Amino acid sequence: MVDPPLLSVHEIRTVDEVPVRLHTAHLGTRLAAAAVDLAVQLVLWGALLAALGGAVSELGRGSQGWFTAAAGVVGLLVLWAYPTVFELAWSGQTPGKRALALRVVRQDGGAVGLPASLVRNLLRVADLFPGFGGLGIVTALLDTHGRRIGDLAAGTLVVHEPGPAAAPATGLAREDLLPAAWTPRRLRAALGADGLGLVAETLARHQGLAPERQGPVLAAVADRVVQDLGGRPEHVSDPVLLASVLARSRR
């Protein structure tokens, strides 16, 4: 696979010592995703304020002070709860990151959890100091993998989803053969970015291996997928299993 231009590569090794490359997002892409998220947050905040205003109006005169205080609290909740809730519900993605095909992962490639998500999002206030994201932008520009302060503290990366290199192999996909319990969300959470990256790399590269190595490599990766998910479907070959898992995880 040819590395996409302008992207840094963070290489990790699986428990089987198979190298997996995660392509970290550069600042411009992250800012574009942040702009999408900001637009969604403003719409959400406006809707909540409208509902709050209707409730406060029922209280009559003298409730303006309560409305102002409540509006500030709602704004803070939207600012900090929004990214954490989405990152946990969508396995490291917010609407903005999903639109730009980005995902937050741990530095070992695993799915981001509650502690890491809370740390990286609570420290947004440090990234914004002294205003308009100045310190966060400088930190991201200086860091090899474009991490802001919150990412450095939480041990997280923002990476691109596995690219189109495995697209020819996904023609083998037969999602109807996978267990219904293997939902896209479960696949992303159980396998993480390193597991899905390993699947994508294997599908993209296995035909370049010596013929006697192709089968064992496919079998080893398929066994890892089944171990993480449980309950291997019957009568499904290793390449079809891997291609189907990759295709469903991207839904």
C-alpha positions in Angstrom: 0.0 0.0 0.0 1.3 3.5 -0.9 1.1 5.9 2.0 -1.3 8.7 1.4 0.4 12.1 0.9 0.7 14.5 3.8 -0.1 11.8 6.4 2.1 10.6 9.2 2.3 6.9 9.8 2.0 5.4 13.3 3.1 1.8 13.3 2.0 -0.7 15.9 2.5 -4.4 16.2 -0.3 -6.8 17.1 0.1 -9.6 19.6 1.2 -11.8 16.6 4.0 -9.3 15.8 2.2 -8.2 12.6 3.0 -4.6 11.8 -0.1 -2.4 11.2 0.2 1.2 10.0 -2.3 3.8 11.2 -2.4 7.0 9.1 -2.8 9.9 11.5 -4.8 12.9 10.3 -3.1 16.2 9.6 -4.3 19.5 11.1 -6.4 20.7 8.0 -8.5 17.6 8.0 -9.1 17.7 11.8 -10.1 21.4 11.6 -12.6 20.5 8.8 -14.1 17.8 11.0 -14.2 20.2 13.9 -16.1 22.8 11.8 -18.7 20.2 11.0 -19.0 19.3 14.7 -19.3 23.0 15.6 -22.2 23.4 13.2 -24.0 20.4 14.7 -23.3 21.7 18.2 -24.7 25.1 17.4 -27.9 23.6 16.0 -28.2 21.3 19.0 -27.6 24.2 21.4 -30.2 26.4 19.6 -32.8 23.6 19.8 -32.2 23.1 23.5 -32.3 26.9 24.1 -35.6 27.1 22.3 -37.0 24.3 24.5 -35.6 25.9 27.6 -37.0 29.3 26.7 -40.4 27.8 26.3 -40.2 26.2 29.8 -38.9 29.4 31.4 -41.6 31.5 29.8 -44.1 29.4 31.7 -42.5 30.7 35.0 -43.4 34.3 34.1 -41.6 37.5 34.9 -38.4 37.4 36.9 -37.1 34.2 35.2 -34.6 35.9 32.9 -31.7 35.3 35.3 -32.6 31.6 35.5 -32.7 31.4 31.7 -29.2 33.0 31.3 -27.7 30.7 33.9 -29.3 27.6 32.4 -28.3 28.7 28.9 -24.6 28.8 30.0 -24.9 25.4 31.6 -26.5 23.9 28.5 -23.8 25.4 26.4 -21.0 23.8 28.5 -22.8 20.5 28.4 -23.1 20.6 24.6 -19.4 21.6 24.3 -18.0 18.9 26.4 -20.6 16.1 26.5 -21.2 16.1 22.8 -17.8 14.7 21.7 -17.5 12.2 24.5 -21.0 10.8 24.0 -20.5 10.4 20.3 -17.0 9.0 20.6 -18.3 6.3 23.0 -21.4 5.5 21.0 -19.8 5.6 17.5 -16.4 3.9 18.5 -14.3 7.0 18.3 -16.2 9.1 15.8 -18.3 12.3 16.0 -20.5 13.5 13.1 -17.6 15.6 11.9 -15.1 12.8 12.1 -17.4 10.4 10.4 -18.0 12.9 7.6 -14.2 13.2 7.1 -13.6 9.4 7.6 -11.6 10.0 10.9 -11.6 8.1 14.1 -10.1 8.5 17.6 -8.1 5.5 18.8 -5.7 4.7 21.6 -2.0 4.8 20.7 -2.0 1.0 20.7 -4.8 1.1 18.1 -7.5 0.0 20.4 -10.9 1.5 20.8 -11.1 4.7 22.8 -12.8 4.2 26.2 -14.5 6.5 28.7 -11.4 7.7 30.7 -9.4 8.6 27.5 -12.4 10.3 25.9 -13.1 12.3 29.0 -9.5 13.5 29.4 -9.1 14.5 25.7 -12.3 16.4 25.7 -12.1 18.1 29.1 -8.7 19.4 28.1 -10.2 21.3 25.1 -10.1 24.3 27.3 -6.3 24.1 27.4 -6.2 23.7 23.6 -8.3 26.9 23.2 -5.9 29.0 25.4 -5.3 31.9 24.9 -8.2 31.9 22.4 -9.4 30.4 19.1 -7.5 27.2 19.6 -4.1 28.9 19.5 -2.2 26.5 21.8 -3.9 23.4 20.4 -3.1 24.4 16.9 0.6 25.1 17.7 0.8 21.8 19.6 -0.8 19.9 16.7 1.6 21.5 14.2 4.7 20.6 16.3 3.7 17.0 17.0 4.6 14.4 14.5 1.1 12.9 14.5 -0.9 16.1 14.8 -1.9 15.5 18.4 -3.3 18.4 20.5 -2.8 18.7 24.2 -5.9 16.5 25.0 -4.6 13.7 22.8 -1.1 13.8 24.4 -2.6 13.6 27.9 -5.1 10.9 27.0 -2.7 8.8 24.8 -5.0 9.0 21.8 -4.6 9.5 18.1 -6.9 10.7 15.4 -6.5 8.4 12.4 -7.9 8.0 8.9 -10.2 5.0 8.4 -8.5 2.1 6.5 -8.3 3.4 2.9 -9.4 2.0 -0.4 -6.4 -0.3 -0.9 -8.4 -3.3 0.1 -11.3 -2.4 -2.2 -10.6 -5.1 -4.7 -10.7 -7.8 -2.0 -13.9 -6.5 -0.6 -15.6 -7.8 -3.8 -15.4 -11.1 -1.9 -17.7 -9.8 0.8 -20.8 -11.8 1.8 -22.2 -10.0 4.8 -25.2 -12.3 4.7 -22.9 -15.1 5.9 -21.9 -13.2 9.1 -23.7 -13.7 12.4 -26.3 -11.0 12.9 -24.7 -10.3 16.3 -21.6 -9.0 14.5 -23.0 -5.6 14.1 -20.9 -2.7 12.6 -20.6 -1.2 16.0 -19.5 -4.5 17.7 -17.0 -5.1 15.0 -15.4 -1.7 15.4 -15.4 -2.0 19.2 -14.1 -5.6 19.4 -11.4 -5.4 16.8 -10.4 -1.7 17.2 -8.4 0.2 14.6 -5.5 -2.2 14.9 -7.6 -5.2 14.2 -9.5 -3.6 11.3 -6.2 -2.2 10.0 -4.7 -5.7 10.1 -7.7 -7.1 8.1 -7.4 -4.4 5.5 -3.6 -4.8 5.2 -3.9 -8.6 4.9 -6.6 -8.3 2.2 -4.5 -5.8 0.3 -1.1 -7.6 0.6 -1.7 -11.3 0.8 -1.6 -11.9 -3.0 1.9 -10.5 -3.0 3.1 -13.2 -0.7 4.5 -16.5 -1.8 1.7 -19.0 -2.6 2.6 -21.2 0.3 2.4 -18.2 2.7 -1.0 -16.8 1.6 -3.2 -19.5 3.3 -1.4 -19.4 6.7 -1.5 -15.6 6.8 -5.2 -15.4 6.0 -5.9 -18.2 8.5 -4.0 -16.5 11.3 -5.8 -13.2 10.8 -9.2 -14.9 10.5 -8.5 -16.8 13.7 -7.7 -13.6 15.5 -11.0 -12.0 14.3 -13.0 -15.0 15.4 -11.2 -15.1 18.8 -12.1 -11.4 19.4 -15.8 -11.9 18.3 -16.5 -15.5 19.0 -18.6 -18.0 17.1 -17.0 -18.5 13.7 -19.7 -18.8 10.9 -19.6 -22.2 9.2 -18.6 -22.8 5.6 -17.0 -19.4 5.1 -13.5 -19.2 3.7 -10.9 -17.0 5.4 -10.7 -14.4 2.6 -14.5 -14.1 2.4 -14.7 -13.9 6.2 -12.2 -11.1 6.4 -13.7 -9.2 3.4 -17.2 -9.4 4.9 -16.0 -8.2 8.3 -14.2 -5.3 6.7 -17.2 -4.3 4.6 -19.7 -4.5 7.5 -17.4 -2.6 9.9 -17.4 0.4 7.4 -21.2 0.7 7.5 
